[in-house]
Amino acid sequence: MRDPLAEPSDLIRSVSRALRVLESVGRAPRGLTVKQIARRCELTVATTYHLVRTLAYEGYVIRREDGTYIVGLEVADRYRELVTAFRGPQAVGESLRRAAADTGWSHYLGRFVGGQVAITAVAEGPRSPYLEDLVPGFDEGAHATALGKSLLATLSADQRFRYLREYGMRPFTNATLTTTEAFEADLAAGDRRGMQLELGQFRQGVACAAVLVTPDKDIERRVVLACALPASEMMTSARVVRAKLLTAARSIADGIAADVV
């Protein structure tokens, strides 16, 4: 969400408007006409027409035969570049895939990106429920995922309070924690357990566990590793999950350290 108070004095309006147009088209998989885009973006039809023509020329939107516009393939190219940049060193990706193959559970890496909790890499496991939302770039529900909890646990209590106040505590399920008091108690239990955990708080019937891979004074360099599995399996295998996560975390930390050197 854009903060009007943080708007730069040298903001280039045309670029800002073009991005609003692209976002509007991206949220409408069936496509939008120029008039519909103009109405949603609160722009004149003439201005919208010029912006759409430019985006179409650059490949970021595509005009269909019925006159509507959809997202273009250039957006997919930028996403692939984002995934590659997020994933980090090759050794890290290999360790993540090996952990998923060895356990059968989907594994996720996460870190702060621009001060916000985000998933940065994913390796799917055949024994884990498919979670279509959890892809690189996903930056919601930090309070409801073990990955998010593990990162937020590295902040001070005041920093966590500000984070949760800014991004909210949406109730994904009936089990989602929606108060800061309950959240703080949950983090404390995770610290004692040696891993952060959630059971059905993000998706009913699914559990997630996470451990810290690399602590760092720089918030953007802190990395966590998480895995997802059926909640019923987590309830009987928590110690095994923790042991396997810690083993994989050490391998990933080695890969990150080798890249720095």
C-alpha positions as CSV (number, residue, x, y, z in Angstrom):
1,M,0.0,0.0,0.0
2,R,1.4,3.4,-1.0
3,D,1.9,5.9,1.8
4,P,0.8,9.4,0.5
5,L,3.0,11.0,3.1
6,A,6.1,9.2,1.7
7,E,5.6,10.4,-1.9
8,P,8.9,11.7,-3.3
9,S,9.0,15.3,-4.4
10,D,10.5,14.2,-7.8
11,L,7.8,11.5,-8.5
12,I,7.4,11.0,-12.2
13,R,3.6,11.0,-12.6
14,S,3.6,9.2,-16.0
15,V,5.5,6.3,-14.6
16,S,3.3,6.1,-11.5
17,R,0.2,6.1,-13.8
18,A,1.6,3.4,-16.1
19,L,2.2,1.2,-13.1
20,R,-1.3,1.7,-11.8
21,V,-2.6,0.7,-15.2
22,L,-0.5,-2.4,-15.2
23,E,-1.7,-3.3,-11.7
24,S,-5.3,-2.8,-12.7
25,V,-5.0,-5.0,-15.8
26,G,-3.2,-7.6,-13.7
27,R,-6.1,-7.8,-11.2
28,A,-8.6,-8.5,-14.1
29,P,-7.7,-11.9,-15.7
30,R,-10.7,-11.6,-18.1
31,G,-9.2,-8.3,-19.5
32,L,-10.3,-4.7,-19.4
33,T,-11.1,-2.1,-22.0
34,V,-9.4,1.2,-22.1
35,K,-12.5,2.9,-20.6
36,Q,-12.7,0.3,-17.8
37,I,-9.0,0.9,-17.0
38,A,-9.5,4.6,-17.0
39,R,-12.4,4.4,-14.6
40,R,-10.5,2.0,-12.2
41,C,-7.3,4.2,-12.3
42,E,-9.2,7.5,-12.2
43,L,-7.6,8.7,-15.3
44,T,-8.9,10.3,-18.5
45,V,-9.6,8.0,-21.4
46,A,-7.1,9.9,-23.6
47,T,-4.3,9.5,-21.0
48,T,-5.1,5.9,-20.4
49,Y,-5.1,5.2,-24.2
50,H,-1.5,6.5,-24.5
51,L,-0.3,4.6,-21.4
52,V,-1.9,1.3,-22.6
53,R,-0.4,1.8,-26.1
54,T,3.1,2.3,-24.6
55,L,2.7,-0.8,-22.3
56,A,1.5,-2.9,-25.2
57,Y,4.5,-1.8,-27.3
58,E,6.9,-2.8,-24.5
59,G,5.1,-6.2,-24.1
60,Y,3.7,-5.6,-20.6
61,V,0.1,-5.8,-21.8
62,I,-1.5,-7.5,-24.8
63,R,-4.5,-6.3,-26.7
64,R,-7.0,-9.0,-27.6
65,E,-9.4,-9.1,-30.6
66,D,-12.3,-8.0,-28.4
67,G,-10.5,-4.8,-27.5
68,T,-9.7,-5.8,-23.9
69,Y,-6.2,-5.8,-22.5
70,I,-4.5,-8.5,-20.4
71,V,-1.0,-8.8,-18.8
72,G,1.8,-9.4,-21.3
73,L,4.6,-11.9,-21.3
74,E,7.2,-9.4,-20.3
75,V,5.7,-9.5,-16.8
76,A,6.4,-13.2,-16.6
77,D,10.0,-12.5,-17.7
78,R,10.4,-10.0,-14.9
79,Y,9.0,-12.5,-12.4
80,R,11.5,-15.1,-13.4
81,E,14.3,-12.6,-12.9
82,L,12.9,-11.8,-9.5
83,V,12.7,-15.5,-8.5
84,T,16.3,-16.0,-9.7
85,A,17.5,-13.0,-7.7
86,F,15.6,-14.1,-4.6
87,R,16.8,-17.7,-4.7
88,G,20.4,-16.7,-4.2
89,P,23.5,-19.0,-4.7
90,Q,23.0,-22.2,-6.6
91,A,24.1,-24.2,-3.6
92,V,21.2,-22.7,-1.6
93,G,18.7,-23.8,-4.2
94,E,20.2,-27.3,-4.3
95,S,20.0,-27.6,-0.5
96,L,16.4,-26.5,-0.5
97,R,15.5,-29.0,-3.2
98,R,17.4,-31.8,-1.5
99,A,15.5,-31.1,1.8
100,A,12.2,-31.3,-0.1
101,A,13.2,-34.5,-1.8
102,D,14.5,-36.2,1.4
103,T,11.4,-35.4,3.5
104,G,8.7,-35.1,0.9
105,W,7.7,-31.8,2.5
106,S,7.6,-28.5,0.7
107,H,10.3,-26.2,1.9
108,Y,10.4,-22.4,1.8
109,L,13.1,-19.7,2.3
110,G,12.0,-16.3,3.6
111,R,13.6,-13.0,4.5
112,F,12.7,-9.3,4.9
113,V,12.4,-7.5,1.6
114,G,12.0,-3.8,1.9
115,G,11.2,-4.3,5.6
116,Q,8.4,-6.8,4.8
117,V,8.3,-10.6,5.4
118,A,8.5,-12.4,2.0
119,I,9.0,-15.9,0.6
120,T,12.1,-15.9,-1.5
121,A,12.4,-19.5,-2.7
122,V,10.2,-22.6,-2.8
123,A,10.9,-26.4,-3.3
124,E,7.7,-28.4,-3.6
125,G,7.5,-31.8,-1.8
126,P,5.1,-34.6,-2.8
127,R,3.8,-35.2,0.7
128,S,2.8,-31.6,1.5
129,P,-0.6,-30.1,0.7
130,Y,-0.3,-27.8,-2.3
131,L,-0.4,-24.1,-1.2
132,E,-0.9,-22.1,-4.3
133,D,-0.4,-18.7,-2.5
134,L,3.0,-19.6,-1.2
135,V,5.3,-18.6,-4.1
136,P,8.3,-16.4,-4.3
137,G,7.2,-12.9,-3.6
138,F,4.3,-13.8,-1.3
139,D,4.3,-11.1,1.4
140,E,1.1,-11.6,3.4
141,G,0.1,-13.3,6.5
142,A,3.4,-13.1,8.4
143,H,1.5,-13.5,11.7
144,A,-0.2,-16.7,10.4
145,T,2.8,-18.6,9.0
146,A,5.8,-20.1,10.8
147,L,8.1,-18.5,8.3
148,G,6.7,-15.1,9.2
149,K,6.8,-15.8,12.9
150,S,10.5,-16.9,12.7
151,L,11.4,-13.6,11.0
152,L,9.3,-11.4,13.3
153,A,10.8,-13.2,16.3
154,T,14.2,-11.5,15.3
155,L,12.7,-8.1,15.9
156,S,12.2,-6.2,19.1
157,A,8.7,-6.3,20.7
158,D,8.2,-2.6,19.6
159,Q,9.3,-3.4,16.0
160,R,6.9,-6.3,15.9
161,F,4.0,-4.2,17.2
162,R,4.6,-1.6,14.6
163,Y,4.8,-4.3,11.9
164,L,1.6,-6.0,12.9
165,R,-0.2,-2.7,13.2
166,E,0.9,-1.7,9.7
167,Y,0.1,-5.0,8.0
168,G,-2.7,-6.2,10.1
169,M,-3.6,-9.6,11.5
170,R,-6.1,-11.0,9.0
171,P,-7.9,-14.1,10.2
172,F,-7.1,-16.7,7.6
173,T,-8.8,-19.4,9.6
174,N,-10.5,-19.7,12.9
175,A,-7.2,-20.6,14.5
176,T,-5.3,-17.5,13.2
177,L,-3.9,-15.4,16.0
178,T,-5.4,-11.9,15.8
179,T,-4.1,-10.1,18.9
180,T,-0.6,-9.0,19.6
181,E,-0.8,-10.5,23.1
182,A,-1.6,-14.0,21.7
183,F,1.1,-13.6,19.1
184,E,3.8,-12.7,21.6
185,A,2.9,-15.7,23.7
186,D,3.1,-17.9,20.7
187,L,6.5,-16.6,19.7
188,A,7.8,-17.2,23.3
189,A,6.5,-20.8,23.0
190,G,8.4,-21.1,19.7
191,D,11.6,-19.9,21.3
192,R,11.3,-22.5,24.0
193,R,10.5,-25.2,21.4
194,G,13.5,-24.3,19.2
195,M,11.3,-23.6,16.2
196,Q,8.3,-21.5,15.3
197,L,5.2,-23.5,14.6
198,E,1.6,-23.0,13.4
199,L,-1.2,-25.5,13.1
200,G,-4.0,-24.6,10.8
201,Q,-3.5,-20.8,11.3
202,F,-2.8,-20.1,7.6
203,R,-4.7,-22.9,6.0
204,Q,-7.0,-25.4,7.7
205,G,-5.5,-28.8,8.1
206,V,-2.0,-27.6,7.2
207,A,0.9,-27.0,9.6
208,C,4.2,-25.1,9.1
209,A,7.4,-25.0,11.1
210,A,10.4,-22.7,10.7
211,V,13.9,-22.1,12.0
212,L,16.4,-19.3,11.6
213,V,19.1,-19.9,9.1
214,T,21.2,-16.8,9.4
215,P,21.0,-14.1,12.1
216,D,22.4,-10.8,11.1
217,K,22.4,-7.2,12.3
218,D,21.1,-6.2,8.9
219,I,17.4,-7.1,8.9
220,E,17.5,-7.7,5.1
221,R,20.2,-10.5,5.6
222,R,18.2,-12.6,8.0
223,V,17.0,-15.8,6.4
224,V,14.6,-18.4,7.7
225,L,13.7,-21.9,6.5
226,A,10.2,-23.4,6.8
227,C,8.4,-26.5,5.8
228,A,4.7,-27.4,5.4
229,L,3.0,-30.7,6.0
230,P,-0.4,-32.0,7.1
231,A,-1.3,-30.8,10.6
232,S,-2.0,-34.4,11.7
233,E,1.6,-35.4,10.8
234,M,3.1,-32.4,12.5
235,M,1.4,-33.3,15.8
236,T,3.1,-36.6,15.9
237,S,6.5,-35.7,14.3
238,A,7.4,-32.3,15.7
239,R,10.8,-33.4,17.0
240,V,11.7,-35.1,13.6
241,V,10.6,-31.9,11.8
242,R,12.8,-29.7,13.9
243,A,15.8,-32.0,13.5
244,K,15.4,-32.1,9.7
245,L,14.9,-28.4,9.5
246,L,18.0,-27.7,11.5
247,T,20.1,-30.0,9.3
248,A,18.8,-28.3,6.1
249,A,19.3,-24.9,7.7
250,R,23.0,-25.6,8.3
251,S,23.5,-26.7,4.7
252,I,21.8,-23.5,3.4
253,A,23.8,-21.3,5.8
254,D,27.0,-22.9,4.4
255,G,25.8,-22.1,0.9
256,I,25.1,-18.5,1.8
257,A,28.5,-18.1,3.6
258,A,30.4,-19.6,0.7
259,D,28.8,-17.1,-1.7
260,V,29.8,-14.2,0.5
261,V,33.4,-15.4,0.6
